[in-house]
Amino acid sequence: MIDDKNQNGWNEYSRLVLNELQRLNDSYQLLREDLNELRTELAKKDITNLSKWKESVDEVFSPSQMKELKNDVENLKSFKTTAVTIFAVIQFIMATIIALSKYFFK
């Protein structure tokens, strides 16, 4: 008789545990579906925001203008390097002329 009571108690307890596990699984599935929906909505918003940003940038600055500006900046960098180099060479020549003039015209 005690074994039958324990067996009935265990059956009832295991049924409660299984029901709770099923409820938790259902809740988990709902949360997972909600999360997937949120991810989809965020992705759509990101795409929309990026499209709007691109349109506003294109209104102000076209890709061909960006490329031209990039080329201009590269040209200015090379000009700067050339100008600094020429200035350094001229400074060296001037310093040499001044030193030689002091040496020869004492």
LUMGUFI-122695 format. One record per residue (C-alpha): residue number from 1; residue in one letter; x, y, z. Coordinates in nm, 4 decimals, always signed. Layout:
% LUMGUFI-122695
> NUM, A, X, Y, Z .
...
END
This chain:
% LUMGUFI-122695
> 1, M, +0.0000, +0.0000, +0.0000 .
> 2, I, +0.2823, +0.2431, +0.0780 .
> 3, D, +0.4410, +0.1642, -0.2549 .
> 4, D, +0.1159, +0.2440, -0.4358 .
> 5, K, +0.0949, +0.5828, -0.2588 .
> 6, N, +0.4587, +0.6583, -0.3402 .
> 7, Q, +0.4030, +0.5473, -0.6979 .
> 8, N, +0.0902, +0.7663, -0.7315 .
> 9, G, +0.2753, +1.0612, -0.5741 .
> 10, W, +0.5659, +1.0136, -0.8108 .
> 11, N, +0.3373, +0.9885, -1.1126 .
> 12, E, +0.1582, +1.3047, -1.0101 .
> 13, Y, +0.4864, +1.4857, -0.9387 .
> 14, S, +0.6408, +1.3763, -1.2688 .
> 15, R, +0.3272, +1.4908, -1.4530 .
> 16, L, +0.3538, +1.8334, -1.2803 .
> 17, V, +0.7225, +1.8563, -1.3716 .
> 18, L, +0.6500, +1.7627, -1.7328 .
> 19, N, +0.3690, +2.0205, -1.7495 .
> 20, E, +0.6005, +2.2868, -1.6085 .
> 21, L, +0.8730, +2.1924, -1.8556 .
> 22, Q, +0.6232, +2.2134, -2.1396 .
> 23, R, +0.5058, +2.5549, -2.0180 .
> 24, L, +0.8654, +2.6770, -1.9965 .
> 25, N, +0.9377, +2.5418, -2.3437 .
> 26, D, +0.6322, +2.7202, -2.4832 .
> 27, S, +0.7421, +3.0439, -2.3160 .
> 28, Y, +1.0918, +2.9996, -2.4561 .
> 29, Q, +0.9546, +2.9473, -2.8062 .
> 30, L, +0.7407, +3.2623, -2.7775 .
> 31, L, +1.0404, +3.4628, -2.6596 .
> 32, R, +1.2480, +3.3260, -2.9439 .
> 33, E, +0.9816, +3.4218, -3.1990 .
> 34, D, +0.9558, +3.7710, -3.0481 .
> 35, L, +1.3336, +3.8076, -3.0622 .
> 36, N, +1.3409, +3.7051, -3.4274 .
> 37, E, +1.0659, +3.9578, -3.5042 .
> 38, L, +1.2624, +4.2304, -3.3258 .
> 39, R, +1.5770, +4.1414, -3.5174 .
> 40, T, +1.3853, +4.1589, -3.8446 .
> 41, E, +1.2349, +4.4958, -3.7532 .
> 42, L, +1.5751, +4.6336, -3.6490 .
> 43, A, +1.7317, +4.5128, -3.9715 .
> 44, K, +1.4563, +4.6811, -4.1723 .
> 45, K, +1.5013, +5.0045, -3.9752 .
> 46, D, +1.8777, +4.9918, -4.0254 .
> 47, I, +1.8316, +4.9433, -4.3993 .
> 48, T, +1.5800, +5.2273, -4.4106 .
> 49, N, +1.8084, +5.4567, -4.2113 .
> 50, L, +2.1060, +5.3728, -4.4306 .
> 51, S, +1.9017, +5.4366, -4.7443 .
> 52, K, +1.7885, +5.7742, -4.6130 .
> 53, W, +2.1453, +5.8635, -4.5139 .
> 54, K, +2.2758, +5.7648, -4.8571 .
> 55, E, +2.0091, +5.9729, -5.0281 .
> 56, S, +2.0942, +6.2768, -4.8163 .
> 57, V, +2.4670, +6.2323, -4.8801 .
> 58, D, +2.4067, +6.1886, -5.2529 .
> 59, E, +2.2112, +6.5140, -5.2555 .
> 60, V, +2.5065, +6.6992, -5.1060 .
> 61, F, +2.8017, +6.5052, -5.2397 .
> 62, S, +2.7915, +6.2640, -5.5323 .
> 63, P, +3.0230, +5.9619, -5.5602 .
> 64, S, +3.2006, +6.1169, -5.8597 .
> 65, Q, +3.2635, +6.4314, -5.6548 .
> 66, M, +3.4011, +6.2152, -5.3723 .
> 67, K, +3.6393, +6.0469, -5.6144 .
> 68, E, +3.7509, +6.3817, -5.7551 .
> 69, L, +3.8066, +6.5185, -5.4043 .
> 70, K, +4.0102, +6.2111, -5.3138 .
> 71, N, +4.2294, +6.2646, -5.6195 .
> 72, D, +4.2699, +6.6335, -5.5326 .
> 73, V, +4.3753, +6.5464, -5.1769 .
> 74, E, +4.6307, +6.2944, -5.3081 .
> 75, N, +4.7669, +6.5584, -5.5481 .
> 76, L, +4.7941, +6.8102, -5.2646 .
> 77, K, +4.9810, +6.5582, -5.0501 .
> 78, S, +5.2334, +6.4909, -5.3256 .
> 79, F, +5.2674, +6.8672, -5.3898 .
> 80, K, +5.3326, +6.9243, -5.0195 .
> 81, T, +5.6018, +6.6568, -5.0167 .
> 82, T, +5.7648, +6.8068, -5.3263 .
> 83, A, +5.7470, +7.1613, -5.1880 .
> 84, V, +5.8989, +7.0635, -4.8541 .
> 85, T, +6.1777, +6.8741, -5.0308 .
> 86, I, +6.2560, +7.1660, -5.2619 .
> 87, F, +6.2517, +7.4056, -4.9663 .
> 88, A, +6.4969, +7.1839, -4.7768 .
> 89, V, +6.7295, +7.1635, -5.0793 .
> 90, I, +6.7208, +7.5412, -5.1268 .
> 91, Q, +6.7934, +7.5926, -4.7561 .
> 92, F, +7.0908, +7.3579, -4.7828 .
> 93, I, +7.2231, +7.5394, -5.0931 .
> 94, M, +7.1797, +7.8786, -4.9245 .
> 95, A, +7.3578, +7.7587, -4.6111 .
> 96, T, +7.6404, +7.6234, -4.8265 .
> 97, I, +7.6694, +7.9527, -5.0212 .
> 98, I, +7.6791, +8.1543, -4.6996 .
> 99, A, +7.9410, +7.9240, -4.5478 .
> 100, L, +8.1557, +7.9351, -4.8632 .
> 101, S, +8.1193, +8.3138, -4.8938 .
> 102, K, +8.2513, +8.3572, -4.5393 .
> 103, Y, +8.5376, +8.1214, -4.6178 .
> 104, F, +8.6393, +8.2844, -4.9493 .
> 105, F, +8.5676, +8.6484, -4.8650 .
> 106, K, +8.7442, +8.6849, -4.5318 .
END
